[in-house]
Amino acid sequence: MSNQDEIIHEEILQAALRLYRKYGPTKVTMDNLAKATNRSRSSLYYYFKDRDAIFLAVMNRIADDVAAEISAAVISATNLNDKIYAFCLAKIKTSDGWKHVFHTMDQLMGADDKSKHTNLMDTLHNKLIYLERGILVEALSSADGQATRRNNAAELDLMAFIISSSVRGIRRELNDYNDPHNAKDAAKLLSGMVAKWLML
């Protein structure tokens, strides 16, 4: 893909996301997107097969952007405990940032539309889990001289799963169910527990 094609591709994705937030994914047509990007409808088909392909591309972009933000936070941390803590806080922050977007889109869809897009949203969820686990395994296995268990791939993968799942649970309880605990305190305790386990 040429640089110009990449620019146009990105413009289409950004326009689609804006329209999804305003009207919901199922109400956005190729004509709407053509108008929003000042392009012909036929030119959109050069980049995407159909509306579902655009929606999937937008979801993939969101997953990549979320993972990049989390990864940057983890990389900037200096030791194992701080890396895990940075992951936890970044995950909570990015989830909060996108929660209202998905909630808005969900509210704008009818029951049939929600059912249709469930598989695509599951694809986003699974991609995020995969990317987050990769970030965690890298952080756990590369902490300088700290993780004596870092060579056991199966245990590191399991620990990455536990951390990721725990943070999702913490975020859900705090934000969806108004649990009174503090996110930073929870993240600090979780990262400390993991760091101690890895040092055994």
Backbone bond lengths (Angstrom), bond angles and torsions (degrees), N, CA, C in turn:
res aa  C-N    CA-C-N  psi(-1)  N-CA   C-N-CA  omega(-1)  CA-C   N-CA-C  phi
1 M - - - 1.457 - - 1.529 108.34 -
2 S 1.319 116.69 129.55 1.464 121.15 179.53 1.521 110.31 -71.21
3 N 1.342 115.44 167.66 1.469 119.62 177.95 1.526 111.27 -59.90
4 Q 1.330 116.12 -40.75 1.463 120.16 178.91 1.529 111.33 -64.04
5 D 1.342 115.91 -40.73 1.463 119.94 177.39 1.521 111.26 -63.17
6 E 1.327 116.21 -39.85 1.462 120.31 178.80 1.531 110.97 -63.86
7 I 1.330 115.96 -39.69 1.471 120.19 178.54 1.531 110.36 -63.50
8 I 1.318 116.08 -45.46 1.471 120.60 -179.86 1.526 110.33 -65.39
9 H 1.316 116.23 -42.89 1.470 122.21 177.76 1.526 109.63 -55.57
10 E 1.334 115.99 -46.61 1.462 120.89 -179.31 1.533 110.87 -66.01
11 E 1.325 116.91 -40.62 1.466 119.92 178.19 1.527 111.59 -59.98
12 I 1.316 116.56 -40.07 1.463 120.93 179.24 1.528 110.10 -64.61
13 L 1.325 116.71 -44.54 1.467 120.51 -179.36 1.528 111.25 -63.87
14 Q 1.333 116.88 -43.24 1.465 120.35 -179.75 1.530 110.68 -65.38
15 A 1.329 116.28 -41.26 1.470 119.95 178.38 1.521 110.64 -64.71
16 A 1.327 116.17 -41.09 1.465 120.37 178.95 1.523 110.86 -61.11
17 L 1.326 117.09 -45.59 1.461 120.12 -179.65 1.530 111.15 -62.10
18 R 1.336 116.70 -42.12 1.476 119.62 177.40 1.527 110.86 -59.49
19 L 1.327 116.30 -44.08 1.468 120.22 -179.56 1.525 111.38 -69.11
20 Y 1.344 117.37 -37.45 1.474 120.44 177.61 1.519 109.95 -59.48
21 R 1.325 115.62 -42.61 1.461 120.01 -177.73 1.534 111.19 -67.00
22 K 1.306 116.14 -30.69 1.460 120.23 -177.18 1.524 112.96 -85.72
23 Y 1.347 116.75 -40.71 1.470 120.07 -172.63 1.525 114.62 -118.87
24 G 1.337 117.87 -14.87 1.460 121.30 -172.11 1.517 109.68 92.42
25 P 1.325 118.20 144.31 1.470 122.30 -174.40 1.523 114.60 -57.38
26 T 1.309 117.11 -37.12 1.468 119.19 -173.07 1.527 113.13 -75.41
27 K 1.319 116.96 -16.48 1.465 119.62 179.96 1.532 112.54 -95.14
28 V 1.322 116.18 -3.42 1.465 120.25 -179.19 1.529 108.93 -90.44
29 T 1.311 115.43 120.28 1.464 121.00 -178.57 1.528 110.44 -102.18
30 M 1.319 115.48 169.17 1.460 119.96 175.50 1.530 109.81 -63.76
31 D 1.316 116.61 -33.13 1.471 119.75 176.83 1.526 110.89 -64.34
32 N 1.334 116.89 -42.29 1.468 120.78 176.79 1.523 111.10 -58.59
33 L 1.341 114.48 -45.02 1.464 119.43 -178.73 1.521 111.66 -67.10
34 A 1.318 116.06 -38.85 1.466 119.95 178.46 1.530 109.64 -60.82
35 K 1.315 116.21 -44.49 1.459 120.65 179.97 1.529 111.11 -65.39
36 A 1.330 116.62 -42.89 1.468 121.18 -177.87 1.523 112.48 -66.32
37 T 1.333 117.16 -25.37 1.471 120.91 -178.50 1.526 112.62 -105.52
38 N 1.342 115.83 2.75 1.468 120.77 -177.94 1.530 112.15 56.24
39 R 1.325 114.07 41.79 1.460 120.07 178.68 1.527 109.05 -128.91
40 S 1.311 115.67 165.67 1.461 119.28 176.37 1.520 108.86 -78.58
41 R 1.300 115.25 153.41 1.470 119.87 177.79 1.526 110.55 -58.94
42 S 1.324 117.21 -41.82 1.464 120.55 -178.51 1.530 111.70 -63.08
43 S 1.342 117.17 -31.18 1.465 118.77 179.52 1.526 111.60 -68.62
44 L 1.334 117.19 -28.54 1.471 119.98 177.70 1.524 111.11 -65.11
45 Y 1.346 115.46 -34.12 1.461 119.51 -178.78 1.531 112.13 -70.34
46 Y 1.308 116.68 -14.29 1.466 119.94 174.16 1.532 109.79 -68.00
47 Y 1.336 115.60 -32.21 1.463 121.14 -175.89 1.530 113.21 -99.06
48 F 1.319 116.93 -29.30 1.462 120.71 -176.61 1.523 110.45 -139.46
49 K 1.320 114.56 140.47 1.465 120.51 -177.94 1.523 112.30 -65.79
50 D 1.343 116.00 -41.37 1.466 120.81 -177.80 1.525 110.03 -164.26
51 R 1.328 116.45 -174.56 1.470 121.64 -179.02 1.518 112.33 -61.05
52 D 1.330 116.39 -40.47 1.461 119.40 -179.19 1.524 111.21 -63.95
53 A 1.323 116.48 -35.33 1.469 119.86 178.58 1.530 110.22 -65.67
54 I 1.326 116.49 -36.35 1.464 119.94 177.63 1.526 110.00 -68.13
55 F 1.330 116.22 -44.52 1.463 119.88 179.47 1.527 110.44 -59.96
56 L 1.327 117.01 -44.45 1.462 120.54 179.57 1.528 110.50 -63.90
57 A 1.323 117.47 -39.78 1.461 120.94 178.64 1.529 111.21 -63.93
58 V 1.332 116.65 -38.77 1.464 120.69 177.23 1.530 110.01 -64.41
59 M 1.330 117.10 -44.18 1.461 120.71 179.17 1.529 111.09 -63.15
60 N 1.329 116.43 -40.52 1.470 120.17 177.62 1.523 111.06 -63.94
61 R 1.324 116.38 -39.25 1.462 119.67 178.54 1.521 110.79 -64.54
62 I 1.328 116.78 -41.62 1.462 120.32 177.69 1.524 109.96 -59.87
63 A 1.332 117.14 -45.91 1.470 121.18 179.42 1.519 110.88 -59.52
64 D 1.326 117.02 -44.78 1.466 120.95 179.99 1.525 111.37 -64.27
65 D 1.332 117.07 -41.32 1.458 120.90 -179.99 1.522 111.68 -66.43
66 V 1.336 116.56 -41.73 1.461 120.91 177.78 1.526 110.12 -62.36
67 A 1.326 116.23 -46.91 1.469 120.44 -179.68 1.526 111.21 -62.45
68 A 1.324 117.22 -39.54 1.469 120.65 179.62 1.523 111.04 -64.04
69 E 1.329 116.51 -40.40 1.460 120.42 179.27 1.530 111.05 -65.67
70 I 1.333 116.06 -43.06 1.468 120.05 178.49 1.523 110.17 -65.37
71 S 1.325 116.58 -45.13 1.464 121.16 -179.11 1.526 111.17 -59.78
72 A 1.327 117.53 -42.32 1.464 120.86 179.68 1.524 111.07 -61.63
73 A 1.326 116.49 -39.76 1.464 120.53 178.78 1.527 110.72 -65.10
74 V 1.327 116.52 -41.92 1.467 121.07 -178.82 1.527 110.83 -68.12
75 I 1.313 116.90 -43.64 1.469 121.20 -178.81 1.525 111.15 -62.60
76 S 1.328 117.30 -35.17 1.464 120.16 -177.75 1.529 112.97 -72.95
77 A 1.326 117.77 -16.43 1.469 121.47 178.66 1.528 109.53 -77.29
78 T 1.329 116.24 149.16 1.463 119.79 -171.66 1.525 115.56 -96.53
79 N 1.318 117.86 -29.36 1.469 118.18 -179.09 1.521 110.44 -129.08
80 L 1.310 115.56 172.58 1.460 121.30 -173.20 1.523 112.70 -57.92
81 N 1.321 116.74 -49.39 1.459 119.84 -178.89 1.533 110.75 -59.62
82 D 1.328 116.30 -43.46 1.466 120.40 -179.65 1.529 112.05 -67.08
83 K 1.328 116.91 -34.02 1.466 120.80 178.60 1.536 110.70 -64.90
84 I 1.316 115.35 -43.77 1.469 119.43 179.70 1.535 109.60 -66.82
85 Y 1.319 115.76 -42.70 1.470 120.79 178.28 1.533 110.38 -61.35
86 A 1.339 116.15 -43.39 1.467 120.55 179.02 1.520 110.86 -62.63
87 F 1.334 116.56 -40.18 1.463 120.02 177.06 1.525 110.12 -59.70
88 C 1.323 116.34 -49.75 1.472 121.11 -176.98 1.526 111.42 -58.12
89 L 1.323 116.82 -49.00 1.462 120.06 -177.57 1.527 111.55 -67.64
90 A 1.334 116.50 -41.13 1.466 119.47 -179.93 1.520 110.69 -65.32
91 K 1.323 116.92 -38.46 1.458 120.48 178.99 1.531 110.67 -64.09
92 I 1.309 116.71 -44.13 1.463 120.52 178.61 1.527 110.27 -63.46
93 K 1.335 116.27 -44.03 1.465 120.79 -178.61 1.530 111.71 -63.44
94 T 1.327 116.93 -47.26 1.469 118.91 -178.08 1.525 110.86 -67.62
95 S 1.322 117.08 -36.70 1.467 119.92 177.57 1.518 110.63 -62.82
96 D 1.330 115.76 -42.29 1.466 119.79 178.43 1.521 110.73 -63.31
97 G 1.335 115.68 -39.51 1.452 120.09 -178.00 1.513 113.60 -63.59
98 W 1.325 116.30 -36.84 1.465 119.97 -177.82 1.531 113.12 -93.65
99 K 1.326 116.56 -13.62 1.467 119.65 -176.33 1.523 111.89 -57.02
100 H 1.333 116.98 -46.45 1.466 119.46 -177.14 1.527 111.39 -67.11
101 V 1.337 116.93 -30.72 1.463 120.20 178.50 1.533 109.60 -65.02
102 F 1.327 115.69 -49.55 1.466 119.31 -179.22 1.523 111.38 -67.54
103 H 1.325 116.49 -35.44 1.466 119.89 177.97 1.529 110.43 -63.37
104 T 1.332 115.91 -43.59 1.464 120.38 178.83 1.522 110.84 -61.73
105 M 1.328 116.28 -46.18 1.462 119.76 179.82 1.521 110.61 -63.11
106 D 1.321 116.18 -40.14 1.458 121.06 -179.69 1.526 111.14 -63.25
107 Q 1.323 116.35 -40.65 1.461 121.07 -179.53 1.529 112.03 -65.48
108 L 1.318 116.27 -27.04 1.459 121.10 -176.89 1.526 113.26 -88.15
109 M 1.337 116.49 0.48 1.467 120.07 -179.68 1.517 110.80 -108.07
110 G 1.327 115.31 143.79 1.452 120.89 173.61 1.523 110.48 -80.17
111 A 1.329 116.70 174.55 1.466 121.64 -176.82 1.530 112.16 -59.11
112 D 1.333 116.68 -44.19 1.466 119.85 179.98 1.515 111.26 -64.35
113 D 1.331 116.48 -40.28 1.460 120.82 179.55 1.526 111.39 -65.85
114 K 1.326 116.23 -40.76 1.467 119.81 179.18 1.511 110.70 -60.85
115 S 1.316 115.85 -42.85 1.459 120.43 179.36 1.522 111.08 -61.75
116 K 1.322 116.20 -41.07 1.464 121.47 -179.26 1.525 111.48 -63.36
117 H 1.321 116.59 -37.69 1.462 120.05 -175.45 1.527 113.91 -92.25
118 T 1.319 117.38 -0.39 1.459 120.32 179.82 1.521 111.35 -59.35
119 N 1.328 116.95 -44.06 1.462 120.02 -178.90 1.523 111.78 -63.25
120 L 1.329 116.51 -39.22 1.460 118.99 178.71 1.521 111.58 -67.18
121 M 1.333 116.93 -38.28 1.462 120.10 177.45 1.535 110.68 -68.69
122 D 1.323 116.90 -34.47 1.461 120.33 174.86 1.524 110.73 -63.36
123 T 1.336 115.72 -36.61 1.460 120.28 177.61 1.526 109.97 -62.48
124 L 1.331 116.80 -43.43 1.465 120.83 177.08 1.521 110.62 -61.08
125 H 1.326 116.64 -47.31 1.463 121.30 -179.83 1.525 110.99 -57.85
126 N 1.331 116.90 -46.54 1.466 121.13 -178.49 1.522 111.71 -66.02
127 K 1.324 116.87 -37.57 1.467 119.35 178.26 1.518 110.16 -66.20
128 L 1.337 117.24 -42.17 1.456 120.43 178.73 1.523 111.39 -61.14
129 I 1.318 116.50 -44.12 1.467 120.22 178.08 1.520 110.50 -58.97
130 Y 1.330 116.50 -45.88 1.459 121.37 -180.00 1.535 111.15 -60.39
131 L 1.323 117.01 -47.21 1.467 120.94 -178.35 1.525 111.34 -66.88
132 E 1.324 116.66 -41.83 1.466 120.49 179.99 1.520 111.65 -64.99
133 R 1.322 116.63 -41.06 1.463 119.14 178.68 1.520 110.71 -64.18
134 G 1.340 116.58 -37.21 1.464 119.80 176.97 1.523 111.69 -62.16
135 I 1.332 116.06 -42.09 1.469 120.99 178.08 1.527 110.01 -61.97
136 L 1.316 116.26 -44.44 1.463 120.58 -178.34 1.530 112.21 -67.45
137 V 1.312 117.44 -44.67 1.468 120.14 -179.90 1.519 109.91 -60.73
138 E 1.328 116.36 -42.23 1.462 120.33 177.49 1.521 111.25 -60.94
139 A 1.327 116.78 -44.86 1.463 120.95 -179.53 1.528 111.11 -65.27
140 L 1.323 116.37 -43.25 1.463 120.54 -178.22 1.526 112.08 -68.43
141 S 1.310 117.13 -34.59 1.463 120.10 -175.17 1.521 113.76 -88.72
142 S 1.343 117.27 -12.01 1.458 118.33 -176.01 1.522 113.96 -114.00
143 A 1.321 117.62 4.59 1.466 119.74 178.76 1.522 108.98 -64.77
144 D 1.317 116.32 119.01 1.464 122.53 -171.69 1.522 113.24 -55.03
145 G 1.324 115.07 111.06 1.447 122.05 172.11 1.506 115.91 61.16
146 Q 1.317 119.15 15.50 1.452 119.66 -174.36 1.519 113.90 -105.63
147 A 1.310 118.12 -41.72 1.465 119.40 -171.71 1.517 111.27 -94.02
148 T 1.324 117.19 99.52 1.456 120.43 -178.49 1.524 111.42 -69.79
149 R 1.333 118.11 -17.46 1.465 120.92 178.03 1.526 111.87 -93.40
150 R 1.312 118.13 7.15 1.452 120.12 -169.44 1.519 114.67 -67.61
151 N 1.331 117.82 -16.05 1.463 119.77 179.44 1.520 113.23 -86.09
152 N 1.315 117.22 -8.39 1.455 120.90 179.09 1.526 108.32 -90.84
153 A 1.331 115.51 96.06 1.468 121.23 -173.67 1.526 112.41 -59.98
154 A 1.328 117.10 -39.77 1.460 120.04 -177.57 1.528 111.06 -65.08
155 E 1.337 116.94 -41.86 1.468 119.90 179.49 1.523 111.36 -69.24
156 L 1.330 117.13 -37.85 1.461 119.76 178.42 1.528 111.06 -65.71
157 D 1.320 116.22 -39.72 1.458 120.04 177.85 1.527 110.43 -64.39
158 L 1.325 116.30 -41.78 1.460 120.10 178.13 1.527 110.79 -64.40
159 M 1.329 116.58 -42.01 1.462 119.55 179.34 1.530 110.58 -64.87
160 A 1.332 117.40 -39.69 1.463 120.92 177.10 1.527 110.31 -60.68
161 F 1.323 116.35 -41.70 1.463 121.28 176.93 1.526 110.99 -61.33
162 I 1.328 116.75 -44.37 1.461 121.33 -177.91 1.532 110.79 -65.13
163 I 1.335 116.43 -44.11 1.471 119.75 179.60 1.525 110.50 -62.46
164 S 1.329 115.82 -50.73 1.464 120.89 -178.05 1.532 111.17 -58.97
165 S 1.318 116.05 -46.23 1.466 120.57 -179.94 1.525 111.39 -65.49
166 S 1.328 116.32 -38.90 1.465 120.56 179.62 1.519 111.14 -63.80
167 V 1.323 116.14 -44.10 1.465 119.72 -179.59 1.521 110.79 -64.58
168 R 1.331 116.97 -39.13 1.465 119.97 176.72 1.530 110.06 -61.47
169 G 1.319 116.01 -41.96 1.463 120.14 178.77 1.515 112.12 -65.46
170 I 1.328 116.37 -43.14 1.470 120.67 178.39 1.526 109.79 -60.71
171 R 1.323 116.48 -48.44 1.465 120.72 -179.47 1.526 111.34 -59.01
172 R 1.335 115.51 -44.24 1.471 119.55 -178.81 1.528 111.05 -63.51
173 E 1.318 117.46 -44.54 1.466 120.25 -178.39 1.526 111.40 -66.17
174 L 1.342 116.45 -41.02 1.460 119.88 -178.50 1.523 111.93 -68.91
175 N 1.323 115.86 -44.54 1.461 119.49 -171.43 1.526 114.33 -93.85
176 D 1.314 116.83 -38.16 1.462 119.04 -176.57 1.526 112.80 -87.91
177 Y 1.336 115.44 -26.60 1.462 118.94 -176.57 1.522 113.17 -120.74
178 N 1.346 116.38 10.36 1.462 122.46 174.70 1.527 114.08 54.14
179 D 1.330 116.16 39.95 1.463 119.57 175.58 1.533 108.42 -62.54
180 P 1.343 118.00 139.04 1.469 120.52 -173.60 1.532 114.92 -77.96
181 H 1.332 119.17 -6.24 1.461 120.09 -177.87 1.531 111.36 -69.02
182 N 1.334 114.31 158.27 1.455 121.02 -178.79 1.532 110.38 -90.89
183 A 1.334 117.11 132.74 1.466 121.79 -177.13 1.523 111.49 -60.91
184 K 1.334 117.39 -41.56 1.468 120.47 -178.34 1.527 111.20 -66.51
185 D 1.332 115.98 -39.88 1.469 119.18 178.33 1.527 110.68 -63.98
186 A 1.324 116.06 -43.14 1.465 120.25 179.76 1.529 110.54 -63.86
187 A 1.328 116.76 -43.14 1.464 120.99 179.51 1.519 111.05 -64.87
188 K 1.325 116.93 -39.29 1.468 121.12 179.75 1.519 110.97 -64.89
189 L 1.321 117.05 -43.50 1.463 120.75 179.51 1.528 110.57 -65.30
190 L 1.319 117.13 -44.93 1.465 120.87 179.94 1.523 111.10 -62.30
191 S 1.324 117.84 -45.71 1.467 120.34 -178.46 1.528 110.80 -65.73
192 G 1.329 117.37 -37.53 1.465 120.49 177.08 1.519 112.06 -64.06
193 M 1.324 116.69 -42.38 1.474 121.03 178.74 1.522 110.88 -62.30
194 V 1.330 116.86 -43.70 1.459 120.57 -179.72 1.514 111.17 -65.69
195 A 1.328 116.74 -44.01 1.470 120.49 -179.34 1.523 110.39 -61.07
196 K 1.321 117.20 -41.17 1.472 120.36 178.77 1.527 110.74 -64.59
197 W 1.329 116.92 -42.49 1.459 120.65 179.61 1.526 110.64 -60.71
198 L 1.311 116.73 -41.95 1.459 120.52 -178.08 1.524 112.15 -68.30
199 M 1.332 117.45 -24.37 1.448 120.50 -178.35 1.525 113.13 -85.91
200 L 1.324 117.55 -6.68 1.460 120.46 -179.19 1.518 111.32 -66.22
